[in-house]
Amino acid sequence: MNALILGLLLTGCGPKPQDIADQLSSTNPAVREDTTKRAGSYDDEVVIAALIKSLDDPSEKVRYNAIDSLITLKAKDAVPRLTEVMVQDDSADVRKEAIDALGCLADPRAGDALVALLEQTENAQPPLNAIWALGQLGDQKALPVLSRLRESHDPYVAYNANLSLRRLRPAGSEG
């Protein structure tokens, strides 16, 4: 019985969603960084909105952690902003995490942006995680770019394009 009471007391003593949102706006970058890590435990629209706003934070770690928490929260409201982050962020690690988030969230609204990214990088080294992410969406508009990528001389690009194509093609189709 004592453990139950202690558990109830501890759950009532934690920060409220608005407290988390306020901490995400702190002038102290260490507070923002720590809070973006913890925010994934708060499935609340106030926290999600603050995490999306954190994608503009000057700290790379804050932006990266915010994306990780948005993945944990399955925050599909972040998809439009994540499609911008995947091409505009100054940090390659943050751009990569944004692409991973789009694949994990599997929201069809990311399809056009992922296709455009792959078409821009097709002759260079396309990001493998973007190929994977596109396959997670189930968007048939991805067929042309993935079909071209499966012919790549890079075995990793071809392999990942084939995996994504398998996710897109209806059962029983050839290809």
Phi, psi and omega in degrees: 000321180297323179294323178295314179297316179298318178298318178294321179294319182292322180291332178280347185263357182285166179295148177276160179307320179295327177297318178296315179300319179296319179294331177291344177257008182302152174283347181269114182297330179293322177294315179298318180298313180295319183293322178296331176290318183280338187297338179296349178269359185242091179279083184216140184297330178294317180292317180299316178298320179292324177294319178298318177297327179294346177292349176258005183297144178293339181274124177301319181296321178296314180298315180298311180295324178298317178297317179300318178292324177296325175296311181303320182278356183052046188277084181293342175297340181277350187304311180302318181289323179296326178294330175285316182300323185296341179244341188254340186294146180290337184263126176298324180294320179292318177300317179297316180295324177296318177297315178301319179299318179298322176292318180294322181284336175048045179264126183302338179298342180275349186304306183300319181293321178292319177299314180299318179299315180292324178293325179290328185256004187304319182277346176263223177252100180293143179294124182299324180291333176290324176297314178299311183301318181298323177294332181289337185281334183071024183270118182295341177295346180279346185306312183299312183291321179292324177297320176293319183291331179291346176269005182299148175283344177279115184298330179289319178296311181299315181299311181294323177296319178297318178299316180293321178299322179298327180286334184271327187282139177298150179304137177090354180275155181270158175143000000 
